[in-house]
Amino acid sequence: MGSYGNAKRYRNRYNAIIFVTKRRLRIIRLKHQSYDAWFYSLFENLKSVEYRKNYKMKYLKYIFLSGLCLSLVAGCGTGKPDSIPDLFPATVTIKKGTVAVADATVIFTSTGNNSGSWSVSGTTDSNGIAKMNTTLGSWSGHGVPSGEYKIFINKAPVFTSVPMPTGIDGDEAAKQAYEQEQAKKKASFAKEIPSILTLASSTPLKLAVTSGSSAELTVDVSEYEKNR
């Protein structure tokens, strides 16, 4: 009985060890499987990130190449149209006494046979100098075709209105008086450019642009004040 009991006890221990061992091996296998799954998921995510990165770089590369091609095409399309003759530098300086007249629009109109579908204009800078450009549709180039031109100048008068006094919003009479006073001041506000210089039909300004040379003209608008 004693030897049988010892054998049974040893067998139970053996079975317990086998059971525990199998259980531990199963846990280890499951852990390894989870580790494998985790590493696989990480790899897939990294691969996905790398794919998106590569896709993004590829997309940006296509955008860059497309923009480059468009710029090259646009650059090739900005050549001077065949209908535009050779252009030569021309500048107009506008002043009032010793003060430069800025932001004035200077327009050339041909008096000869060189007129075409293009236009010639320029805007004075802070020094009163306008560099003339020739424009045809969306194309624009520095310079002017040779020929004789009449020149007229325009500049909108700058009128700074006085803010409406506070407290008169509900007073219709005071509001109407304020608006009438502002309109009167605006009507009497003197233009910086005399009227005679603002129309092609009345302007005495002329300039000849010759081939192979630059043309310059300086205009003192104060000399035409009497014809305002």
PAZAPA-4460 file (N, C-alpha, C; in steps of 0.05 Angstrom, whole numbers, plus 32768, in hexadecimal, padded with zeros to 4 digits):
% residues 228
    n_x    n_y    n_z   ca_x   ca_y   ca_z    c_x    c_y    c_z   seq   type   mol
   8011   7FE8   8000   8000   8000   8000   8011   8019   8000     1      M     A
   8028   8016   800F   8039   802D   8010   8046   8033   7FF6     2      G     A
   8050   801E   7FE8   805E   8023   7FCE   804A   802C   7FB9     3      S     A
   8031   8022   7FBB   801C   802B   7FA8   8015   8048   7FAC     4      Y     A
   8013   8050   7FC5   800D   806C   7FCB   8023   807E   7FC1     5      G     A
   803C   8075   7FC5   8052   8086   7FBC   8052   8088   7F9D     6      N     A
   804D   8073   7F8F   804C   8073   7F72   8035   8086   7F68     7      A     A
   801F   8084   7F76   8008   8095   7F6E   800F   80B3   7F72     8      K     A
   801D   80B7   7F8A   8024   80D3   7F90   8038   80DD   7F7B     9      R     A
   804B   80CD   7F73   805F   80D5   7F5F   8052   80DA   7F44    10      Y     A
   803E   80C8   7F3E   8030   80CB   7F24   8020   80E5   7F24    11      R     A
   8013   80EB   7F3A   8004   8104   7F3C   8017   811C   7F39    12      N     A
   802E   811A   7F46   8041   8130   7F43   804B   8133   7F26    13      R     A
   8050   811B   7F1A   8059   811C   7EFE   8043   8128   7EEC    14      Y     A
   802A   8120   7EF1   8014   812C   7EE1   8012   814A   7EE5    15      N     A
   8016   8152   7EFE   8014   816E   7F05   802A   817E   7EF7    16      A     A
   8042   8172   7EF7   8059   817F   7EEA   8054   8181   7ECC    17      I     A
   804A   816A   7EC1   8044   816B   7EA4   802F   8180   7E9D    18      I     A
   801A   8181   7EAF   8005   8194   7EAA   800F   81B1   7EAB    19      F     A
   801F   81B6   7EC1   802A   81D1   7EC4   803C   81D8   7EAD    20      V     A
   804C   81C4   7EA5   805F   81C9   7E8F   8051   81CF   7E75    21      T     A
   803C   81BF   7E6F   802D   81C4   7E57   801F   81DF   7E58    22      K     A
   8015   81E6   7E70   8007   8200   7E73   801B   8216   7E6E    23      R     A
   8033   8213   7E7A   8047   8228   7E76   8050   822B   7E59    24      R     A
   8053   8213   7E4D   805B   8214   7E30   8045   8221   7E1F    25      L     A
   802B   821B   7E27   8015   8227   7E18   8015   8246   7E1C    26      R     A
   801A   824E   7E35   801B   826B   7E3B   8032   8278   7E2B    27      I     A
   8049   826A   7E2C   8061   8275   7E1D   805A   8276   7E00    28      I     A
   804D   8261   7DF5   8046   8261   7DD9   8033   8278   7DD2    29      R     A
   801F   827C   7DE4   800C   8292   7DE0   801A   82AD   7DE1    30      L     A
   802C   82AF   7DF4   803B   82C8   7DF6   804B   82CD   7DDD    31      K     A
   8058   82B7   7DD3   8068   82BA   7DBB   8056   82C2   7DA4    32      H     A
   803E   82B6   7DA3   802B   82BD   7D8E   8023   82DA   7D90    33      Q     A
   801E   82E3   7DA9   8017   82FF   7DAC   802E   8312   7DA5    34      S     A
   8046   8309   7DAD   805E   8319   7DA5   8060   831A   7D87    35      Y     A
   805C   8302   7D7A   805E   8301   7D5D   8049   8314   7D50    36      D     A
   8031   8312   7D5B   801B   8323   7D51   8022   8341   7D55    37      A     A
   802D   8347   7D6C   8034   8363   7D72   804A   836D   7D5F    38      W     A
   805F   835C   7D5B   8074   8364   7D49   806A   8366   7D2D    39      F     A
   8058   8354   7D25   804C   8355   7D0A   803C   836E   7D07    40      Y     A
   802C   8375   7D1B   801C   838D   7D1A   802E   83A6   7D18    41      S     A
   8043   83A6   7D29   8056   83BC   7D28   8062   83BF   7D0C    42      L     A
   806B   83A8   7D01   8077   83A8   7CE7   8063   83B3   7CD2    43      F     A
   804B   83AA   7CD3   8037   83B3   7CC0   8032   83D1   7CC3    44      E     A
   8031   83DA   7CDC   802D   83F7   7CE0   8044   8407   7CD5    45      N     A
   805D   83FD   7CDC   8074   840B   7CD1   8074   840B   7CB3    46      L     A
   806D   83F4   7CA8   806C   83F2   7C8B   8057   8405   7C80    47      K     A
   8040   8407   7C8E   802B   8419   7C85   8034   8436   7C86    48      S     A
   8042   843E   7C9C   804D   8459   7C9F   8061   845E   7C89    49      V     A
   8072   844B   7C84   8086   844E   7C6F   8079   8451   7C54    50      E     A
   8064   8441   7C50   8055   8442   7C37   8048   845E   7C33    51      Y     A
   803C   8467   7C49   802F   8482   7C47   8044   8497   7C42    52      R     A
   805B   8494   7C50   8071   84A8   7C4C   807B   84A7   7C2F    53      K     A
   807F   848F   7C25   8088   848D   7C09   8073   8497   7BF6    54      N     A
   805A   8491   7BFC   8044   849B   7BEB   8043   84B9   7BEB    55      Y     A
   8046   84C4   7C03   8046   84E1   7C05   805D   84EE   7BF6    56      K     A
   8075   84E2   7BF9   808C   84ED   7BEA   8088   84EA   7BCC    57      M     A
   807C   84D4   7BC4   8077   84D0   7BA8   8063   84E4   7B9E    58      K     A
   804E   84E9   7BAE   8039   84FD   7BA7   8045   8519   7BA5    59      Y     A
   8056   8520   7BB9   8063   853A   7BB8   8076   853D   7BA0    60      L     A
   8083   8526   7B9A   8095   8527   7B82   8085   852D   7B69    61      K     A
   806D   8520   7B67   805D   8525   7B4F   8053   8542   7B4E    62      Y     A
   804C   854D   7B66   8043   8568   7B67   805A   857B   7B5E    63      I     A
   8072   8576   7B68   8089   8586   7B61   808F   8585   7B43    64      F     A
   808E   856C   7B38   8094   8569   7B1C   807E   8576   7B0B    65      L     A
   8065   8574   7B14   804F   8581   7B05   8052   859F   7B05    66      S     A
   8059   85AA   7B1D   805D   85C7   7B1F   8074   85D0   7B0E    67      G     A
   808A   85C0   7B0E   80A1   85C7   7AFE   8099   85C7   7AE0    68      L     A
   808A   85B3   7AD8   8082   85B2   7ABC   8070   85CA   7AB4    69      C     A
   805E   85D0   7AC7   804C   85E7   7AC1   805B   8601   7AC0    70      L     A
   806F   8604   7AD2   807F   861D   7AD2   808F   861F   7AB8    71      S     A
   809A   8607   7AAF   80A9   8608   7A96   8097   860F   7A7F    72      L     A
   807E   8603   7A7F   806C   8609   7A69   8064   8626   7A6A    73      V     A
   805E   8630   7A83   8057   864D   7A86   806E   865E   7A7E    74      A     A
   8087   8656   7A85   809E   8666   7A7E   80A1   8668   7A60    75      G     A
   809C   8651   7A52   809E   8651   7A35   8088   8662   7A29    76      C     A
   8071   8664   7A37   805B   8673   7A2D   805C   8691   7A32    77      G     A
   8070   869A   7A41   8072   86B6   7A48   8083   86C6   7A35    78      T     A
   808C   86B9   7A1F   809B   86C7   7A0B   808A   86DD   79FE    79      G     A
   8098   86F0   79F3   808A   8707   79E6   807A   86FE   79CF    80      K     A
   8060   8705   79CE   804F   86FD   79B7   805A   8708   799D    81      P     A
   8055   86FA   7987   805F   8702   796D   8054   871D   7964    82      D     A
   803D   8725   796E   8031   873E   7966   803D   8756   7974    83      S     A
   804D   8751   7989   8059   8767   7997   8075   876D   798B    84      I     A
   8079   8786   7982   8093   878D   7977   80A8   878F   798D    85      P     A
   80C1   8795   7986   80D6   8798   799A   80CF   87AF   79AD    86      D     A
   80D7   87AB   79C6   80D1   87BE   79DB   80EA   87CC   79E4    87      L     A
   80E7   87E6   79EB   80FD   87F7   79F3   80F6   8806   7A0D    88      F     A
   810A   8809   7A1F   8104   8815   7A39   80F8   8831   7A37    89      P     A
   80E4   8836   7A48   80D8   8851   7A49   80CF   8856   7A66    90      A     A
   80D5   886E   7A70   80CD   8875   7A8B   80C2   8891   7A8B    91      T     A
   80AE   8895   7A9D   80A2   88AF   7AA1   80A3   88B6   7ABE    92      V     A
   80AE   88CE   7AC4   80B0   88D7   7ADF   809C   88EE   7AE4    93      T     A
   808C   88EB   7AF8   8077   88FF   7AFE   807D   890B   7B19    94      I     A
   807C   8925   7B1A   8080   8934   7B33   806D   894C   7B33    95      K     A
   806A   8956   7B4B   805B   896F   7B4F   806D   8982   7B5E    96      K     A
   807A   8994   7B4E   808F   89A4   7B59   80A7   8993   7B5F    97      G     A
   80AF   8990   7B78   80C5   897F   7B7F   80BC   8965   7B8C    98      T     A
   80A2   8961   7B8D   8097   8949   7B9B   808F   8934   7B86    99      V     A
   8098   891C   7B8A   8091   8906   7B78   8074   88FE   7B7B   100      A     A
   8067   88F8   7B64   804C   88EF   7B64   804B   88D1   7B61   101      V     A
   8044   88C3   7B77   8044   88A6   7B77   8028   889B   7B70   102      A     A
   8027   8882   7B67   800E   8873   7B62   7FFD   8880   7B4C   103      D     A
   800A   888D   7B39   7FFC   8898   7B22   7FFE   8885   7B0B   104      A     A
   7FE9   8881   7AFC   7FE9   8870   7AE5   7FF0   887F   7ACC   105      T     A
   8004   8877   7ABE   800D   8884   7AA5   8006   8872   7A8E   106      V     A
   7FF9   887D   7A79   7FF0   886D   7A63   7FFA   887A   7A49   107      I     A
   8005   8869   7A37   800E   8871   7A1D   7FF9   886A   7A08   108      F     A
   7FF3   887C   79F6   7FE2   8876   79DF   7FF0   887E   79C6   109      T     A
   7FF2   886C   79B3   8001   8871   799B   7FF5   8886   7989   110      S     A
   8006   8897   797D   7FFC   88AB   796A   8004   88A3   794D   111      T     A
   8012   888D   794A   801B   8885   792F   800F   886C   7926   112      G     A
   801E   885E   7915   8015   8845   7909   801D   882C   7919   113      N     A
   8029   8831   7930   8033   881A   7940   801F   8810   7954   114      N     A
   8006   8819   7953   7FF2   8811   7966   7FEA   87F4   7960   115      S     A
   7FE4   87E6   7976   7FDC   87CA   7973   7FC8   87C3   7989   116      G     A
   7FC5   87A9   798D   7FB1   87A0   79A1   7FBD   87A1   79BD   117      S     A
   7FD6   87A8   79C0   7FE3   87AA   79DA   7FDD   87C5   79E7   118      W     A
   7FE4   87C7   7A00   7FE1   87E0   7A0F   7FFC   87E6   7A1D   119      S     A
   8001   8800   7A22   801A   8808   7A2F   8012   8819   7A47   120      V     A
   801C   8812   7A5F   8016   8821   7A77   802B   881B   7A8C   121      S     A
   802A   882B   7AA1   803C   8828   7AB8   8031   8837   7AD0   122      G     A
   803B   8832   7AE7   8032   883F   7B00   804A   884A   7B0E   123      T     A
   8048   8863   7B17   805F   8870   7B24   8064   8864   7B40   124      T     A
   807D   8862   7B46   8085   8858   7B61   8088   8870   7B74   125      D     A
   8094   886B   7B8B   8096   8880   7BA0   80A8   8897   7B96   126      S     A
   80B8   8892   7B82   80C9   88A8   7B77   80BB   88B5   7B5F   127      N     A
   80A3   88AE   7B59   8094   88BA   7B43   809C   88AF   7B27   128      G     A
   80AA   8898   7B27   80B4   888D   7B0D   80A3   8876   7B05   129      I     A
   809A   8877   7AEC   808A   8861   7AE1   809A   8854   7ACA   130      A     A
   80A0   883A   7ACE   80AD   882B   7AB8   8097   881E   7AA7   131      K     A
   8097   8825   7A8E   8081   881E   7A7D   8083   8801   7A74   132      M     A
   806C   87F4   7A73   806A   87D8   7A6B   8055   87D5   7A54   133      N     A
   805A   87C1   7A44   8047   87BB   7A2E   8038   87A2   7A35   134      T     A
   801E   87A2   7A32   800D   878B   7A3A   7FFC   8782   7A23   135      T     A
   7FFA   8768   7A20   7FE8   875C   7A0D   7FDC   8744   7A1A   136      L     A
   7FC2   8745   7A20   7FB5   8730   7A2E   7FC2   872B   7A4A   137      G     A
   7FCA   8713   7A4F   7FD7   870D   7A68   7FF6   8711   7A67   138      S     A
   8000   8717   7A50   801D   871C   7A4D   8024   8739   7A52   139      W     A
   803A   873E   7A5F   8044   8759   7A65   8062   8759   7A63   140      S     A
   806D   876D   7A56   808A   8770   7A54   8093   878C   7A59   141      G     A
   80AC   878E   7A63   80B7   87A9   7A68   80BF   87B6   7A4E   142      H     A
   80B7   87CF   7A4B   80BF   87DF   7A34   80A7   87E6   7A23   143      G     A
   80AD   87F5   7A0D   8098   8800   79FC   80A1   87FC   79DF   144      V     A
   808E   87F6   79CD   8095   87F5   79B0   809D   8811   79A7   145      P     A
   80AF   8812   7994   80B7   882D   798A   80A0   883B   797C   146      S     A
   80A0   8856   797E   808A   8865   7972   8085   887F   7982   147      G     A
   8071   888E   7978   8069   88A7   7985   8051   88A2   7997   148      E     A
   8051   88AD   79AF   803C   88A8   79C2   8032   88C2   79CF   149      Y     A
   8018   88C3   79D4   800D   88D7   79E6   800B   88CA   7A01   150      K     A
   800E   88DA   7A16   800E   88D0   7A31   7FF9   88DE   7A41   151      I     A
   7FE9   88CE   7A4F   7FD6   88DA   7A63   7FD9   88CB   7A7D   152      F     A
   7FD2   88D9   7A92   7FD8   88D1   7AAE   7FBE   88D1   7ABE   153      I     A
   7FBA   88BE   7ACF   7FA3   88BD   7AE0   7FAC   88B5   7AFC   154      N     A
   7F9F   88C2   7B10   7FA2   88BA   7B2B   7F8A   88C2   7B3B   155      K     A
   7F7D   88AF   7B48   7F65   88B4   7B57   7F6C   88C6   7B6F   156      A     A
   7F5D   88DB   7B74   7F62   88EC   7B8B   7F5F   88DC   7BA5   157      P     A
   7F71   88E1   7BB8   7F6F   88D4   7BD2   7F60   88E6   7BE5   158      V     A
   7F48   88DD   7BED   7F38   88ED   7BFE   7F33   88DD   7C18   159      F     A
   7F3C   88E9   7C2E   7F39   88DC   7C48   7F21   88E9   7C56   160      T     A
   7F0C   88D9   7C59   7EF4   88E3   7C66   7EF7   88E5   7C84   161      S     A
   7EE9   88F8   7C90   7EE9   88FC   7CAD   7ED5   88E9   7CB9   162      V     A
   7EDC   88D9   7CCD   7EC9   88C6   7CD9   7EB0   88D5   7CE3   163      P     A
   7E9A   88C7   7CE1   7E81   88D2   7CEA   7E82   88D7   7D09   164      M     A
   7E7B   88EE   7D12   7E7B   88F4   7D2F   7E69   88E0   7D3E   165      P     A
   7E71   88D8   7D55   7E61   88C6   7D65   7E49   88D4   7D70   166      T     A
   7E33   88C5   7D72   7E1B   88CF   7D7E   7E07   88DB   7D6B   167      G     A
   7E0D   88DA   7D50   7DFA   88E6   7D3D   7DEC   88D0   7D2D   168      I     A
   7DEF   88B7   7D34   7DE2   88A2   7D25   7DC4   88A5   7D25   169      D     A
   7DB9   88AD   7D3C   7D9C   88B0   7D3E   7D92   88CB   7D35   170      G     A
   7DA5   88DE   7D30   7D9E   88F9   7D28   7DA0   88FB   7D09   171      D     A
   7D89   88F8   7CFC   7D89   88F8   7CDF   7D93   8912   7CD3   172      E     A
   7D8C   8929   7CE0   7D94   8943   7CD5   7DB2   8946   7CD7   173      A     A
   7DBE   893E   7CEE   7DDB   8941   7CF1   7DE9   892E   7CDF   174      A     A
   7DDF   8916   7CDB   7DEB   8902   7CC9   7DEA   890C   7CAC   175      K     A
   7DD4   8918   7CA4   7DD2   8923   7C89   7DE5   893A   7C85   176      Q     A
   7DE8   894B   7C99   7DFA   8962   7C96   7E17   8958   7C94   177      A     A
   7E1E   8943   7CA3   7E39   8938   7CA1   7E3E   892D   7C85   178      Y     A
   7E2B   891D   7C7A   7E2F   8911   7C60   7E31   8927   7C4A   179      E     A
   7E21   893C   7C4C   7E23   8952   7C39   7E3E   8960   7C3A   180      Q     A
   7E48   8964   7C52   7E62   8971   7C55   7E78   8960   7C49   181      E     A
   7E77   8945   7C4E   7E8B   8933   7C43   7E8A   8933   7C24   182      Q     A
   7E71   8933   7C19   7E6E   8933   7BFC   7E79   894D   7BF0   183      A     A
   7E75   8963   7BFE   7E7F   897D   7BF4   7E9D   897D   7BF4   184      K     A
   7EA9   8973   7C09   7EC7   8972   7C0B   7ED2   8960   7BF5   185      K     A
   7EC5   894A   7BF1   7ECF   8937   7BDD   7ECD   8942   7BC1   186      K     A
   7EB7   8951   7BBC   7EB4   895D   7BA1   7EC8   8973   7B9C   187      A     A
   7ED0   8981   7BB1   7EE3   8997   7BAD   7F00   898E   7BB0   188      S     A
   7F04   8974   7BB6   7F1F   896A   7BBA   7F2E   896A   7B9F   189      F     A
   7F45   8978   7B9F   7F54   897D   7B86   7F62   8963   7B7E   190      A     A
   7F60   895D   7B63   7F6F   8947   7B58   7F8D   894E   7B57   191      K     A
   7F9E   893A   7B5C   7FBA   893E   7B5B   7FC4   8942   7B3E   192      E     A
   7FB6   8936   7B2B   7FBD   8938   7B0F   7FA9   894B   7B02   193      I     A
   7FB3   8960   7AF5   7FA1   8973   7AE6   7F91   8964   7AD1   194      P     A
   7F79   896D   7ACD   7F66   895F   7ABA   7F71   895D   7A9E   195      S     A
   7F80   8971   7A96   7F8B   8971   7A7A   7F9D   895A   7A74   196      I     A
   7FA9   894F   7A8A   7FBC   8939   7A86   7FAF   891E   7A89   197      L     A
   7F95   891D   7A8F   7F88   8904   7A95   7F79   88F8   7A7D   198      T     A
   7F79   8906   7A67   7F6B   88FC   7A4F   7F7D   88FB   7A37   199      L     A
   7F7B   88E7   7A27   7F8B   88E5   7A0F   7F85   88FB   79FB   200      A     A
   7F6C   8904   79FC   7F64   8919   79E9   7F6E   8934   79F0   201      S     A
   7F76   8939   7A09   7F7E   8954   7A11   7F9B   8955   7A1A   202      S     A
   7FA8   893F   7A1F   7FC3   8940   7A2A   7FD7   894B   7A16   203      T     A
   7FE8   895D   7A1F   7FFE   8967   7A0D   8017   8956   7A0F   204      P     A
   8017   8942   7A20   802F   8932   7A25   8034   891E   7A0E   205      L     A
   804D   891E   7A04   8054   890C   79EE   8070   8901   79F3   206      K     A
   8075   88EA   79E8   808F   88DE   79EA   8094   88CC   79D2   207      L     A
   80AD   88CE   79C7   80B5   88BD   79B1   80C7   88A7   79BB   208      A     A
   80C1   888F   79B5   80D1   8878   79BD   80DF   886E   79A3   209      V     A
   80F9   886F   79A3   8108   8867   798B   8116   884C   7990   210      T     A
   811B   883E   797A   8127   8823   797B   8144   8826   7986   211      S     A
   814B   8814   7997   8166   8812   79A1   816E   8825   79B7   212      G     A
   815A   8834   79C1   8161   8848   79D6   814A   8849   79EA   213      S     A
   814F   8855   7A02   813B   8858   7A16   812F   8874   7A15   214      S     A
   8116   8876   7A1C   8108   8890   7A1B   8100   8898   7A38   215      A     A
   8103   88B2   7A3E   80FC   88BC   7A58   80ED   88D6   7A56   216      E     A
   80DA   88DA   7A68   80CB   88F3   7A69   80C6   88FA   7A86   217      L     A
   80CA   8913   7A8D   80C4   891D   7AA8   80AD   8931   7AA6   218      T     A
   8099   892D   7AB6   8081   893F   7AB5   807D   894C   7AD1   219      V     A
   807C   8966   7AD1   8075   8975   7AE9   8058   897E   7AE7   220      D     A
   8046   8971   7AF5   802A   8976   7AF2   8022   8992   7AFB   221      V     A
   8033   899E   7B0C   802C   89B9   7B15   802D   89CE   7AFE   222      S     A
   803A   89C7   7AE8   803B   89D9   7AD1   8021   89DA   7AC2   223      E     A
   800F   89C7   7AC8   7FF5   89C5   7ABA   7FDE   89CB   7ACD   224      Y     A
   7FE5   89D7   7AE4   7FD0   89DD   7AF8   7FBB   89F0   7AED   225      E     A
   7FC3   8A03   7ADD   7FB0   8A17   7AD2   7F9B   8A0B   7AC0   226      K     A
   7FA1   89F3   7AB6   7F8E   89E5   7AA4   7F7E   89D0   7AB3   227      N     A
   7F7F   89D3   7ACE   7F71   89BF   7ADE   7F54   89BF   7AD8   228      R     A
***
